[in-house]
């Protein structure tokens, strides 16, 4: 029995170590491409099947967890957490998985749909590990922050130097501002040629993903700064340094949706702190606001024309981006109307989009050609492979791919996460006894405010982008952020 206990103890420590490893490698996009996607005669990221380091780490984590559960060590590795709405949350998560799995039957590319379903199952597993596993939360955040700090550092360098490099070990592709398909900001002055500025990618697939990651990381840094209970230098300067780095990288990404989400979340927390009676938290909040304000002032003084171009939405590329998003939403509604209940299959939106566009143009060859619309190739001058993208609205994308049941399940999952977040601390929101310290924003109330701000910010970003369900890191990031918020709430 003693020998078995020693084995279980070592396995549980190994399990925790693998969780920390997962947190560190989470943001690295090194991958083995198993099957490159192809559409309209070119490479398509949305049909590509790849294997990432985080996938291997999660497989190892699942293997160790299976052994521990088989040895009935659930009391060692799992936290017994009871909170209001727990079963509703889990139920909606499984309902979403079932709806997505059912859509595979109606997918034109069933292998791709099956692979994309694997992403969702992986995300659900990640959510469960983060919320219910027994590990040290602060250590997890340290390794997670370390990984994202590397991405932020690369992003700041990319934008400041307007240069990039390819490194397969970090999963980084080479981006040049003069190349088509690269995310840039174009500034035009009267009588001069347009000037193209490379937006920061970091080591991530797109600047919008970098911006979303930096917005989330920045808000979590804000939480730890406001919750700091010691005056040691590490506890004080490490979070503010990380927040400053994340904020600069967020600005350099020039992601409007991430900017809006971060401003909303920050303002929500700022107002809650300011109306409270805790003077120390007010002081910290004002200090943070001053630091970020100074950083933005310096950034704006250097790149104000770029910032205004993004904010106003003026210029050729900005107008093109806006018109493409509007057109994308219209196409999404057309696809939804054709498949409102069952969807076109998870991961198959781009194929449906390809078929929709080509159904309105004559096929190559004879007029009587009866080949599938998906197999018809448009003329090269009209559409390139990168012109086919998922709808820039996650909710429309889920509806189009998984049907109305998938959309209801997805919204229900995140709504129940917000419900659990609030009611996990609701019983402890009673007023303090008379004569106690004058602080109406208790740690529990602060956690509720912070969590709701992050969930709302996440919903804002989801309304403007598709990568939350169309790219590997986006799927995992959506589950990770909601899981971290709930974990902090339950430990508050």
TORDO-929337 format. One line per field, with one value per residue (C-alpha): residue number from 1; residue in one letter; x, y, z. Coordinates in Angstrom, 3 decimals. Example, Ala and Ser with C-alpha at 12.3 -4.5 7.8 and 13.67 -1.06 7.14 Angstrom:
! residues 2
nr = 1 / 2
rest = a / s
u = 12.300 / 13.670
v = -4.500 / -1.060
w = 7.800 / 7.140
! end
This chain:
! residues 492
nr = 1 / 2 / 3 / 4 / 5 / 6 / 7 / 8 / 9 / 10 / 11 / 12 / 13 / 14 / 15 / 16 / 17 / 18 / 19 / 20 / 21 / 22 / 23 / 24 / 25 / 26 / 27 / 28 / 29 / 30 / 31 / 32 / 33 / 34 / 35 / 36 / 37 / 38 / 39 / 40 / 41 / 42 / 43 / 44 / 45 / 46 / 47 / 48 / 49 / 50 / 51 / 52 / 53 / 54 / 55 / 56 / 57 / 58 / 59 / 60 / 61 / 62 / 63 / 64 / 65 / 66 / 67 / 68 / 69 / 70 / 71 / 72 / 73 / 74 / 75 / 76 / 77 / 78 / 79 / 80 / 81 / 82 / 83 / 84 / 85 / 86 / 87 / 88 / 89 / 90 / 91 / 92 / 93 / 94 / 95 / 96 / 97 / 98 / 99 / 100 / 101 / 102 / 103 / 104 / 105 / 106 / 107 / 108 / 109 / 110 / 111 / 112 / 113 / 114 / 115 / 116 / 117 / 118 / 119 / 120 / 121 / 122 / 123 / 124 / 125 / 126 / 127 / 128 / 129 / 130 / 131 / 132 / 133 / 134 / 135 / 136 / 137 / 138 / 139 / 140 / 141 / 142 / 143 / 144 / 145 / 146 / 147 / 148 / 149 / 150 / 151 / 152 / 153 / 154 / 155 / 156 / 157 / 158 / 159 / 160 / 161 / 162 / 163 / 164 / 165 / 166 / 167 / 168 / 169 / 170 / 171 / 172 / 173 / 174 / 175 / 176 / 177 / 178 / 179 / 180 / 181 / 182 / 183 / 184 / 185 / 186 / 187 / 188 / 189 / 190 / 191 / 192 / 193 / 194 / 195 / 196 / 197 / 198 / 199 / 200 / 201 / 202 / 203 / 204 / 205 / 206 / 207 / 208 / 209 / 210 / 211 / 212 / 213 / 214 / 215 / 216 / 217 / 218 / 219 / 220 / 221 / 222 / 223 / 224 / 225 / 226 / 227 / 228 / 229 / 230 / 231 / 232 / 233 / 234 / 235 / 236 / 237 / 238 / 239 / 240 / 241 / 242 / 243 / 244 / 245 / 246 / 247 / 248 / 249 / 250 / 251 / 252 / 253 / 254 / 255 / 256 / 257 / 258 / 259 / 260 / 261 / 262 / 263 / 264 / 265 / 266 / 267 / 268 / 269 / 270 / 271 / 272 / 273 / 274 / 275 / 276 / 277 / 278 / 279 / 280 / 281 / 282 / 283 / 284 / 285 / 286 / 287 / 288 / 289 / 290 / 291 / 292 / 293 / 294 / 295 / 296 / 297 / 298 / 299 / 300 / 301 / 302 / 303 / 304 / 305 / 306 / 307 / 308 / 309 / 310 / 311 / 312 / 313 / 314 / 315 / 316 / 317 / 318 / 319 / 320 / 321 / 322 / 323 / 324 / 325 / 326 / 327 / 328 / 329 / 330 / 331 / 332 / 333 / 334 / 335 / 336 / 337 / 338 / 339 / 340 / 341 / 342 / 343 / 344 / 345 / 346 / 347 / 348 / 349 / 350 / 351 / 352 / 353 / 354 / 355 / 356 / 357 / 358 / 359 / 360 / 361 / 362 / 363 / 364 / 365 / 366 / 367 / 368 / 369 / 370 / 371 / 372 / 373 / 374 / 375 / 376 / 377 / 378 / 379 / 380 / 381 / 382 / 383 / 384 / 385 / 386 / 387 / 388 / 389 / 390 / 391 / 392 / 393 / 394 / 395 / 396 / 397 / 398 / 399 / 400 / 401 / 402 / 403 / 404 / 405 / 406 / 407 / 408 / 409 / 410 / 411 / 412 / 413 / 414 / 415 / 416 / 417 / 418 / 419 / 420 / 421 / 422 / 423 / 424 / 425 / 426 / 427 / 428 / 429 / 430 / 431 / 432 / 433 / 434 / 435 / 436 / 437 / 438 / 439 / 440 / 441 / 442 / 443 / 444 / 445 / 446 / 447 / 448 / 449 / 450 / 451 / 452 / 453 / 454 / 455 / 456 / 457 / 458 / 459 / 460 / 461 / 462 / 463 / 464 / 465 / 466 / 467 / 468 / 469 / 470 / 471 / 472 / 473 / 474 / 475 / 476 / 477 / 478 / 479 / 480 / 481 / 482 / 483 / 484 / 485 / 486 / 487 / 488 / 489 / 490 / 491 / 492
rest = x / x / x / x / x / x / x / x / x / x / x / x / x / x / x / x / x / x / x / x / x / x / x / x / x / x / x / x / x / x / x / x / x / x / x / x / x / x / x / x / x / x / x / x / x / x / x / x / x / x / x / x / x / x / x / x / x / x / x / x / x / x / x / x / x / x / x / x / x / x / x / x / x / x / x / x / x / x / x / x / x / x / x / x / x / x / x / x / x / x / x / x / x / x / x / x / x / x / x / x / x / x / x / x / x / x / x / x / x / x / x / x / x / x / x / x / x / x / x / x / x / x / x / x / x / x / x / x / x / x / x / x / x / x / x / x / x / x / x / x / x / x / x / x / x / x / x / x / x / x / x / x / x / x / x / x / x / x / x / x / x / x / x / x / x / x / x / x / x / x / x / x / x / x / x / x / x / x / x / x / x / x / x / x / x / x / x / x / x / x / x / x / x / x / x / x / x / x / x / x / x / x / x / x / x / x / x / x / x / x / x / x / x / x / x / x / x / x / x / x / x / x / x / x / x / x / x / x / x / x / x / x / x / x / x / x / x / x / x / x / x / x / x / x / x / x / x / x / x / x / x / x / x / x / x / x / x / x / x / x / x / x / x / x / x / x / x / x / x / x / x / x / x / x / x / x / x / x / x / x / x / x / x / x / x / x / x / x / x / x / x / x / x / x / x / x / x / x / x / x / x / x / x / x / x / x / x / x / x / x / x / x / x / x / x / x / x / x / x / x / x / x / x / x / x / x / x / x / x / x / x / x / x / x / x / x / x / x / x / x / x / x / x / x / x / x / x / x / x / x / x / x / x / x / x / x / x / x / x / x / x / x / x / x / x / x / x / x / x / x / x / x / x / x / x / x / x / x / x / x / x / x / x / x / x / x / x / x / x / x / x / x / x / x / x / x / x / x / x / x / x / x / x / x / x / x / x / x / x / x / x / x / x / x / x / x / x / x / x / x / x / x / x / x / x / x / x / x / x / x / x / x / x / x / x / x / x / x / x / x / x / x / x / x / x / x / x / x / x / x / x / x / x / x / x / x / x / x / x / x / x / x / x / x / x / x / x / x / x / x / x / x / x / x / x / x / x / x / x / x / x / x / x / x / x / x / x / x / x / x / x / x
u = 0.000 / 2.862 / 4.491 / 1.210 / 0.843 / 4.348 / 3.529 / 0.321 / 2.175 / 4.799 / 2.147 / 0.170 / 3.319 / 4.022 / 0.440 / 0.834 / 4.164 / 2.533 / -0.244 / 2.417 / 4.141 / 0.806 / 0.464 / 3.946 / 3.676 / 0.061 / 0.859 / 3.592 / 2.397 / 5.058 / 3.246 / 3.517 / 1.285 / -0.339 / -2.518 / -2.324 / -5.642 / -6.227 / -8.948 / -9.254 / -5.824 / -4.029 / -3.226 / -6.105 / -5.398 / -9.002 / -8.711 / -5.281 / -4.829 / -1.898 / -0.470 / 0.684 / 2.912 / -0.067 / -1.874 / 0.934 / 1.070 / -2.688 / -2.448 / 0.201 / -1.995 / -4.990 / -2.852 / -1.624 / -5.122 / -6.537 / -3.975 / -4.705 / -8.446 / -7.985 / -6.037 / -8.903 / -6.734 / -9.439 / -9.240 / -5.599 / -5.787 / -9.254 / -10.631 / -14.062 / -15.749 / -19.440 / -21.008 / -24.387 / -25.018 / -22.201 / -24.287 / -25.918 / -22.476 / -21.274 / -24.562 / -24.314 / -20.686 / -21.649 / -24.693 / -22.373 / -20.068 / -23.005 / -24.419 / -21.016 / -20.551 / -23.976 / -23.043 / -20.254 / -22.917 / -23.895 / -20.362 / -19.034 / -15.556 / -16.217 / -12.547 / -11.986 / -15.147 / -14.040 / -10.649 / -12.262 / -14.489 / -11.284 / -10.376 / -13.634 / -13.155 / -9.642 / -11.007 / -13.592 / -10.850 / -8.691 / -11.614 / -12.189 / -8.491 / -8.168 / -11.336 / -11.331 / -7.687 / -5.593 / -2.597 / -1.154 / -3.055 / -0.419 / 2.237 / -0.024 / -0.455 / 3.302 / 4.063 / 1.131 / 2.286 / 5.849 / 4.765 / 2.641 / 5.422 / 7.648 / 4.935 / 4.489 / 8.235 / 8.441 / 5.395 / 6.864 / 10.115 / 8.288 / 6.383 / 9.196 / 11.672 / 9.044 / 10.844 / 10.128 / 11.840 / 10.765 / 11.514 / 9.919 / 10.717 / 8.391 / 5.897 / 6.645 / 6.150 / 7.879 / 5.659 / 6.552 / 4.494 / 4.789 / 3.261 / -0.429 / -2.356 / -0.225 / -2.050 / -0.880 / -2.031 / -1.917 / -1.430 / -1.815 / -0.663 / -1.603 / 0.868 / 2.678 / 2.514 / 0.663 / 2.856 / 2.326 / 3.006 / 3.248 / 0.923 / 2.464 / 1.848 / 4.156 / 4.411 / 0.656 / -1.276 / -2.860 / -2.593 / -6.195 / -5.299 / -2.296 / -4.541 / -7.130 / -4.447 / -2.829 / -6.188 / -7.002 / -3.498 / -3.601 / -6.908 / -5.599 / -2.511 / -4.880 / -6.643 / -3.416 / -2.301 / -5.571 / -5.511 / -1.922 / -1.611 / 2.141 / 4.440 / 7.343 / 8.976 / 8.210 / 4.510 / 4.408 / 6.626 / 6.294 / 2.549 / 2.843 / 5.813 / 3.907 / 0.798 / 2.844 / 4.427 / 1.052 / -0.472 / 2.247 / 1.823 / -1.955 / -1.461 / 1.019 / -1.485 / -3.861 / -6.771 / -9.853 / -11.946 / -9.221 / -8.871 / -12.618 / -12.725 / -9.776 / -11.141 / -14.539 / -13.102 / -10.683 / -13.407 / -15.802 / -13.230 / -12.121 / -15.650 / -16.206 / -12.983 / -13.621 / -17.111 / -15.740 / -14.296 / -10.957 / -8.427 / -5.481 / -7.200 / -8.176 / -4.551 / -3.371 / -6.008 / -5.037 / -1.361 / -2.108 / -4.241 / -1.448 / 1.162 / -1.006 / -1.992 / 1.674 / 2.408 / -0.479 / 0.627 / 4.124 / 2.737 / 0.247 / 2.885 / 4.960 / 2.227 / -0.808 / -1.590 / -1.760 / -3.980 / -6.371 / -6.506 / -7.679 / -10.095 / -11.714 / -11.709 / -10.451 / -8.195 / -8.339 / -7.533 / -9.763 / -12.729 / -11.959 / -11.844 / -15.177 / -16.866 / -15.487 / -16.885 / -20.299 / -20.237 / -19.095 / -22.073 / -24.463 / -22.936 / -23.232 / -26.944 / -27.411 / -25.718 / -27.714 / -30.987 / -30.057 / -29.061 / -30.729 / -31.173 / -28.337 / -25.602 / -23.040 / -20.741 / -18.139 / -15.063 / -16.825 / -17.952 / -15.254 / -16.250 / -19.881 / -18.784 / -16.827 / -19.861 / -22.144 / -19.985 / -19.491 / -23.144 / -23.807 / -21.259 / -21.167 / -18.974 / -15.972 / -16.776 / -20.180 / -23.299 / -24.678 / -21.852 / -23.447 / -20.329 / -20.621 / -20.396 / -17.637 / -15.430 / -15.862 / -12.828 / -13.371 / -11.115 / -7.844 / -8.305 / -11.514 / -10.901 / -7.730 / -7.514 / -7.251 / -10.437 / -12.427 / -12.692 / -15.205 / -17.746 / -16.189 / -18.712 / -18.329 / -22.028 / -22.980 / -20.162 / -21.346 / -24.935 / -23.845 / -21.657 / -23.448 / -27.013 / -29.311 / -28.802 / -25.035 / -25.535 / -27.940 / -25.537 / -22.553 / -24.355 / -25.753 / -22.276 / -20.807 / -23.971 / -23.915 / -20.205 / -21.127 / -24.001 / -21.684 / -19.141 / -21.607 / -23.411 / -20.198 / -19.519 / -23.099 / -23.614 / -20.585 / -21.746 / -23.422 / -22.537 / -19.638 / -20.433 / -20.692 / -17.338 / -15.323 / -12.973 / -14.799 / -14.500 / -17.609 / -15.649 / -14.664 / -12.362 / -15.455 / -17.174 / -13.980 / -13.752 / -17.361 / -16.744 / -13.493 / -14.924 / -17.995 / -15.792 / -13.597 / -16.546 / -18.173 / -14.896 / -14.598 / -18.114 / -17.256 / -14.226 / -16.211 / -18.730 / -16.004 / -13.782 / -13.987 / -10.651 / -12.267 / -13.663 / -11.766 / -8.181 / -6.662 / -5.377 / -8.647 / -10.718 / -8.419 / -8.134 / -11.913 / -12.119 / -8.984 / -10.102 / -13.502 / -11.904 / -9.335 / -12.020 / -14.111 / -11.064 / -10.162 / -13.749 / -13.933 / -10.645 / -11.492
v = 0.000 / 2.352 / 1.646 / 2.372 / 5.659 / 6.664 / 5.860 / 7.889 / 10.813 / 10.803 / 10.529 / 13.412 / 15.593 / 14.593 / 15.493 / 18.977 / 19.450 / 18.554 / 21.086 / 23.792 / 22.609 / 22.875 / 26.466 / 27.371 / 25.813 / 26.909 / 29.937 / 28.364 / 27.571 / 25.074 / 22.391 / 19.355 / 19.797 / 16.439 / 17.519 / 21.020 / 22.557 / 23.544 / 25.699 / 27.573 / 26.367 / 27.708 / 26.979 / 27.299 / 27.428 / 26.535 / 23.120 / 22.286 / 19.448 / 19.979 / 18.685 / 21.206 / 20.809 / 21.561 / 18.577 / 16.223 / 17.672 / 17.219 / 13.631 / 13.021 / 14.762 / 12.609 / 9.466 / 10.297 / 11.299 / 8.011 / 6.039 / 8.052 / 7.611 / 3.888 / 3.673 / 5.532 / 8.541 / 11.072 / 12.526 / 13.404 / 14.836 / 16.429 / 19.274 / 18.620 / 21.813 / 22.415 / 25.534 / 26.656 / 25.886 / 23.344 / 20.669 / 23.231 / 24.384 / 20.834 / 19.981 / 22.858 / 21.970 / 18.389 / 19.622 / 21.773 / 18.819 / 16.604 / 19.248 / 19.693 / 15.936 / 15.579 / 18.183 / 15.885 / 13.757 / 16.688 / 17.913 / 17.755 / 17.017 / 14.623 / 14.020 / 17.734 / 18.002 / 15.087 / 16.714 / 20.043 / 18.232 / 16.986 / 20.620 / 21.111 / 17.920 / 19.114 / 22.490 / 20.837 / 18.675 / 21.775 / 23.540 / 20.588 / 20.320 / 24.025 / 24.205 / 20.872 / 19.723 / 19.998 / 22.256 / 25.603 / 28.303 / 31.020 / 28.746 / 27.997 / 31.718 / 32.233 / 29.719 / 30.884 / 34.488 / 33.494 / 31.948 / 34.942 / 37.346 / 35.730 / 36.286 / 39.898 / 40.557 / 39.223 / 41.322 / 44.560 / 43.911 / 43.091 / 46.341 / 48.592 / 47.180 / 46.647 / 43.385 / 39.725 / 36.371 / 32.788 / 30.233 / 26.814 / 25.903 / 28.685 / 28.134 / 31.574 / 32.324 / 35.216 / 38.269 / 41.119 / 44.302 / 44.399 / 40.925 / 40.350 / 38.549 / 40.001 / 42.145 / 45.728 / 49.294 / 51.516 / 55.245 / 57.605 / 61.210 / 63.629 / 63.435 / 60.414 / 56.673 / 54.644 / 53.547 / 49.993 / 49.174 / 45.582 / 44.811 / 42.763 / 39.014 / 37.742 / 34.022 / 33.717 / 33.178 / 36.666 / 40.091 / 39.812 / 36.634 / 38.389 / 41.289 / 38.994 / 37.096 / 40.331 / 41.822 / 38.743 / 38.529 / 42.222 / 41.919 / 38.958 / 41.009 / 43.732 / 41.213 / 40.138 / 43.740 / 44.634 / 41.472 / 41.806 / 41.445 / 41.799 / 44.733 / 42.638 / 43.863 / 40.731 / 40.865 / 44.558 / 45.016 / 41.701 / 42.080 / 45.773 / 44.988 / 42.159 / 44.331 / 47.096 / 44.627 / 43.066 / 46.528 / 47.616 / 44.374 / 44.932 / 48.388 / 47.029 / 44.383 / 47.174 / 44.830 / 47.015 / 44.276 / 43.597 / 47.331 / 47.665 / 44.559 / 45.660 / 49.197 / 47.819 / 45.341 / 47.892 / 50.572 / 48.091 / 47.200 / 50.843 / 52.045 / 49.195 / 50.058 / 53.784 / 53.501 / 51.241 / 52.412 / 50.624 / 53.431 / 51.128 / 49.531 / 52.955 / 54.023 / 50.902 / 51.394 / 55.016 / 54.074 / 51.446 / 53.898 / 56.471 / 53.966 / 52.710 / 56.294 / 57.283 / 54.232 / 55.099 / 58.766 / 57.746 / 55.201 / 57.709 / 60.439 / 58.053 / 56.291 / 58.555 / 58.466 / 54.653 / 54.647 / 57.195 / 55.224 / 52.149 / 54.062 / 56.062 / 53.135 / 55.380 / 54.427 / 51.857 / 48.787 / 49.852 / 50.363 / 47.027 / 45.305 / 46.770 / 45.890 / 42.333 / 41.904 / 43.160 / 40.871 / 37.978 / 38.452 / 38.472 / 35.254 / 33.709 / 34.522 / 32.988 / 29.769 / 29.756 / 30.123 / 27.096 / 24.987 / 26.597 / 23.505 / 21.104 / 23.381 / 22.617 / 20.706 / 21.900 / 23.242 / 23.183 / 26.817 / 27.808 / 24.927 / 26.053 / 29.612 / 28.383 / 26.495 / 29.483 / 31.882 / 29.469 / 28.488 / 32.005 / 31.764 / 29.351 / 26.300 / 25.790 / 23.888 / 23.151 / 24.753 / 21.332 / 20.391 / 18.649 / 18.668 / 19.774 / 23.505 / 22.865 / 21.404 / 24.352 / 26.640 / 30.402 / 32.446 / 33.328 / 37.068 / 37.058 / 34.899 / 33.636 / 30.981 / 33.621 / 35.305 / 32.396 / 32.942 / 32.071 / 34.695 / 37.381 / 36.714 / 33.622 / 33.276 / 33.338 / 30.890 / 28.393 / 28.666 / 28.079 / 25.076 / 23.380 / 24.567 / 26.344 / 23.706 / 24.292 / 28.039 / 27.638 / 25.240 / 27.551 / 30.630 / 28.557 / 27.356 / 30.841 / 32.252 / 29.468 / 30.169 / 33.774 / 32.503 / 30.159 / 32.916 / 35.219 / 32.671 / 30.955 / 34.053 / 35.246 / 33.584 / 35.508 / 38.904 / 39.757 / 43.125 / 43.196 / 43.264 / 46.645 / 47.970 / 45.996 / 47.599 / 49.933 / 48.054 / 47.423 / 45.732 / 42.492 / 39.995 / 37.997 / 41.048 / 42.020 / 38.547 / 38.723 / 42.122 / 40.984 / 37.724 / 39.323 / 41.990 / 39.328 / 37.229 / 40.345 / 41.344 / 37.837 / 38.059 / 41.395 / 39.911 / 36.870 / 39.142 / 40.524 / 37.533 / 33.919 / 32.536 / 31.510 / 28.503 / 28.401 / 28.176 / 25.771 / 28.333 / 30.289 / 27.278 / 26.514 / 30.181 / 30.581 / 27.588 / 28.642 / 32.200 / 31.133 / 28.315 / 30.630 / 33.126 / 30.417 / 28.887 / 32.228 / 32.760 / 29.377 / 29.961 / 33.484
w = 0.000 / 0.851 / -2.501 / -4.298 / -2.424 / -3.489 / -7.104 / -6.902 / -5.336 / -8.092 / -10.779 / -9.286 / -9.239 / -12.829 / -13.745 / -12.214 / -14.019 / -17.344 / -16.644 / -16.214 / -19.398 / -21.186 / -19.993 / -21.256 / -24.742 / -25.230 / -27.406 / -29.547 / -33.049 / -34.092 / -36.044 / -38.259 / -41.297 / -41.938 / -44.846 / -46.403 / -47.384 / -50.997 / -52.485 / -55.759 / -56.834 / -53.754 / -50.122 / -47.640 / -43.915 / -43.092 / -44.713 / -43.298 / -40.814 / -38.420 / -35.163 / -32.519 / -29.405 / -27.160 / -28.727 / -27.695 / -24.179 / -23.780 / -24.973 / -22.312 / -19.742 / -20.686 / -20.453 / -16.921 / -15.830 / -17.119 / -15.083 / -11.945 / -12.300 / -12.973 / -9.719 / -8.001 / -7.194 / -8.026 / -4.502 / -5.141 / -8.626 / -8.702 / -6.614 / -5.152 / -6.204 / -5.778 / -7.156 / -8.334 / -12.014 / -12.317 / -14.008 / -16.332 / -17.437 / -18.081 / -19.797 / -22.278 / -22.999 / -23.901 / -25.819 / -27.938 / -28.543 / -29.541 / -31.916 / -33.533 / -33.850 / -35.474 / -38.088 / -39.351 / -41.044 / -43.291 / -44.034 / -47.585 / -46.212 / -43.349 / -42.516 / -42.063 / -39.954 / -37.786 / -37.254 / -36.323 / -33.864 / -32.266 / -31.574 / -29.687 / -27.682 / -26.880 / -25.775 / -23.515 / -21.986 / -21.422 / -19.740 / -17.413 / -16.520 / -15.705 / -13.606 / -11.771 / -11.488 / -8.359 / -9.095 / -7.977 / -9.822 / -9.424 / -10.893 / -13.855 / -14.498 / -14.260 / -17.017 / -19.113 / -18.764 / -19.594 / -22.874 / -23.846 / -22.786 / -25.411 / -28.015 / -26.870 / -27.018 / -30.571 / -31.538 / -30.169 / -32.016 / -35.256 / -35.284 / -34.065 / -36.598 / -39.329 / -39.955 / -39.438 / -39.611 / -40.163 / -37.457 / -37.759 / -34.144 / -32.973 / -35.781 / -37.246 / -40.936 / -42.702 / -43.190 / -45.522 / -45.738 / -49.532 / -49.988 / -50.666 / -47.957 / -45.136 / -42.550 / -42.917 / -42.341 / -45.394 / -44.922 / -47.864 / -47.915 / -50.719 / -53.580 / -52.138 / -52.713 / -50.036 / -47.146 / -45.866 / -42.197 / -41.002 / -38.089 / -35.276 / -35.405 / -32.689 / -33.284 / -33.823 / -37.078 / -37.267 / -35.556 / -34.362 / -32.472 / -30.953 / -29.942 / -28.352 / -26.409 / -25.217 / -24.193 / -22.111 / -20.614 / -19.749 / -17.892 / -15.880 / -14.951 / -13.785 / -11.564 / -9.875 / -9.389 / -7.673 / -5.570 / -4.417 / -0.662 / -0.243 / -0.830 / -2.135 / -5.319 / -7.330 / -6.470 / -7.348 / -10.395 / -12.246 / -12.998 / -13.939 / -16.192 / -17.870 / -18.241 / -19.882 / -22.324 / -23.161 / -23.653 / -26.097 / -28.042 / -28.037 / -29.550 / -32.119 / -33.239 / -34.368 / -33.724 / -33.340 / -31.751 / -29.162 / -28.474 / -27.890 / -25.689 / -23.541 / -23.132 / -22.123 / -19.616 / -18.167 / -17.862 / -16.230 / -13.572 / -13.179 / -12.403 / -9.916 / -8.076 / -8.063 / -6.576 / -3.852 / -0.536 / -0.639 / -0.932 / -1.566 / -4.570 / -5.851 / -5.636 / -7.505 / -10.186 / -10.709 / -10.898 / -13.531 / -15.497 / -15.387 / -16.614 / -19.487 / -20.345 / -20.628 / -22.802 / -25.113 / -25.280 / -26.412 / -28.900 / -30.316 / -30.619 / -32.746 / -34.733 / -34.408 / -38.135 / -38.038 / -34.947 / -36.470 / -39.710 / -37.802 / -35.579 / -38.391 / -40.820 / -43.615 / -46.510 / -49.286 / -47.190 / -44.292 / -46.609 / -48.265 / -44.870 / -43.822 / -47.122 / -46.928 / -43.426 / -44.516 / -47.545 / -45.359 / -43.030 / -45.990 / -47.312 / -43.858 / -43.731 / -47.171 / -46.043 / -42.790 / -44.671 / -46.770 / -43.731 / -40.670 / -38.502 / -39.328 / -40.674 / -43.385 / -41.054 / -38.593 / -40.364 / -43.745 / -43.958 / -46.460 / -48.751 / -48.535 / -49.293 / -52.315 / -53.571 / -52.982 / -54.966 / -57.836 / -58.034 / -59.339 / -62.178 / -65.120 / -64.705 / -66.963 / -70.111 / -71.531 / -70.162 / -69.407 / -67.040 / -64.050 / -61.782 / -58.188 / -57.556 / -55.007 / -57.768 / -60.118 / -60.189 / -60.438 / -62.655 / -60.936 / -61.364 / -59.337 / -56.278 / -54.647 / -51.942 / -49.191 / -50.420 / -48.978 / -45.230 / -42.519 / -41.487 / -39.292 / -36.554 / -34.413 / -33.678 / -37.371 / -38.113 / -35.493 / -36.705 / -40.310 / -39.439 / -36.516 / -36.981 / -34.562 / -31.853 / -31.932 / -31.580 / -28.651 / -26.942 / -27.449 / -26.131 / -23.280 / -22.341 / -22.004 / -20.413 / -17.822 / -17.213 / -16.401 / -14.237 / -12.339 / -11.992 / -10.288 / -8.152 / -7.080 / -4.998 / -4.516 / -1.110 / 0.170 / -1.019 / 2.283 / 3.883 / 6.295 / 10.016 / 11.699 / 12.794 / 10.227 / 7.724 / 5.370 / 2.105 / 0.088 / -2.738 / -1.012 / -2.771 / -3.747 / -5.225 / -6.993 / -8.519 / -9.699 / -11.313 / -12.913 / -14.236 / -15.758 / -17.370 / -18.985 / -20.201 / -21.693 / -23.360 / -24.790 / -26.231 / -27.872 / -29.623 / -30.719 / -32.437 / -34.733 / -35.555 / -36.658 / -35.426 / -32.124 / -33.994 / -37.300 / -36.002 / -33.502 / -30.996 / -31.186 / -30.120 / -27.204 / -26.206 / -25.906 / -23.547 / -21.649 / -20.858 / -19.554 / -17.519 / -15.909 / -14.936 / -13.293 / -11.565 / -9.973 / -8.875 / -7.199 / -5.369 / -4.241
! end
